[in-house]
């Protein structure tokens, strides 16, 4: 296993140099994003989850995707991120990560796939993972915390997606351009934060009760 890790590290180092030399930073980052998500999928498969776990995950992802599609006419104001946060709060880090990444790629079947998809996958996956660090009941019932994590998630998602915005211009990352991108996307970031906070406040009490029952019933 050690030799395999070393080979992979050398391969990635060479690949990084090639992509950087030919100014293909966007392709490099997409590759690194994909590779960073693979351990979670392999770990999930390695522990051989029960069919009931897979069914719950699939149904919840379908719910997240449906929520994004239903709010198609309100750009940036969607409940999907809030639902992913709730998934992490209830089921933990692994479930939140998988729910976030898979919801992004599946929902883009309707919204369009592209080089931006891995960025969305990683952003939403990390939001679900971070939420999974706060599974204590105290956090789930604290409205101030829900607003805080909603705002944090909106800013976090926007900052990561702005990286894609900068690199999509000419494959070059410039700090000055990134700052301009952040400033120009402030209205959208504000909507992200507002929608996350509103949907978390509205949906969390009922969703937590339902999902906690599912968690007990199917022995998560």
Secondary structure in CASP SS format (residue, H / E / C, confidence):
PFRMAT SS
TARGET T0000
AUTHOR 0000-0000-0000
METHOD secondary structure of the structure
MODEL  1
X C 1.00
X H 1.00
X H 1.00
X H 1.00
X H 1.00
X H 1.00
X H 1.00
X H 1.00
X H 1.00
X H 1.00
X H 1.00
X H 1.00
X H 1.00
X H 1.00
X H 1.00
X H 1.00
X H 1.00
X H 1.00
X H 1.00
X H 1.00
X H 1.00
X C 1.00
X C 1.00
X C 1.00
X H 1.00
X H 1.00
X H 1.00
X H 1.00
X H 1.00
X H 1.00
X H 1.00
X H 1.00
X H 1.00
X H 1.00
X H 1.00
X H 1.00
X H 1.00
X H 1.00
X H 1.00
X H 1.00
X H 1.00
X H 1.00
X H 1.00
X H 1.00
X H 1.00
X H 1.00
X C 1.00
X C 1.00
X C 1.00
X C 1.00
X H 1.00
X H 1.00
X H 1.00
X H 1.00
X H 1.00
X H 1.00
X H 1.00
X H 1.00
X H 1.00
X H 1.00
X H 1.00
X H 1.00
X H 1.00
X H 1.00
X H 1.00
X H 1.00
X H 1.00
X H 1.00
X H 1.00
X H 1.00
X C 1.00
X C 1.00
X C 1.00
X C 1.00
X C 1.00
X C 1.00
X C 1.00
X C 1.00
X C 1.00
X H 1.00
X H 1.00
X H 1.00
X H 1.00
X H 1.00
X H 1.00
X H 1.00
X H 1.00
X H 1.00
X H 1.00
X H 1.00
X H 1.00
X C 1.00
X H 1.00
X H 1.00
X H 1.00
X H 1.00
X H 1.00
X H 1.00
X H 1.00
X H 1.00
X H 1.00
X H 1.00
X H 1.00
X H 1.00
X H 1.00
X H 1.00
X H 1.00
X H 1.00
X H 1.00
X H 1.00
X H 1.00
X C 1.00
X C 1.00
X C 1.00
X C 1.00
X C 1.00
X H 1.00
X H 1.00
X H 1.00
X H 1.00
X H 1.00
X H 1.00
X H 1.00
X H 1.00
X H 1.00
X H 1.00
X H 1.00
X H 1.00
X H 1.00
X H 1.00
X H 1.00
X C 1.00
X C 1.00
X C 1.00
X C 1.00
X C 1.00
X H 1.00
X H 1.00
X H 1.00
X H 1.00
X C 1.00
X C 1.00
X H 1.00
X H 1.00
X H 1.00
X H 1.00
X H 1.00
X H 1.00
X H 1.00
X H 1.00
X H 1.00
X H 1.00
X H 1.00
X H 1.00
X H 1.00
X H 1.00
X H 1.00
X H 1.00
X H 1.00
X H 1.00
X H 1.00
X H 1.00
X H 1.00
X H 1.00
X H 1.00
X H 1.00
X H 1.00
X H 1.00
X H 1.00
X H 1.00
X C 1.00
X C 1.00
X C 1.00
X C 1.00
X H 1.00
X H 1.00
X H 1.00
X H 1.00
X H 1.00
X H 1.00
X H 1.00
X H 1.00
X H 1.00
X H 1.00
X C 1.00
X H 1.00
X H 1.00
X H 1.00
X H 1.00
X H 1.00
X H 1.00
X H 1.00
X H 1.00
X H 1.00
X H 1.00
X H 1.00
X H 1.00
X H 1.00
X H 1.00
X H 1.00
X H 1.00
X H 1.00
X H 1.00
X H 1.00
X H 1.00
X H 1.00
X H 1.00
X H 1.00
X H 1.00
X H 1.00
X H 1.00
X H 1.00
X H 1.00
X H 1.00
X H 1.00
X H 1.00
X H 1.00
X C 1.00
X C 1.00
X C 1.00
END
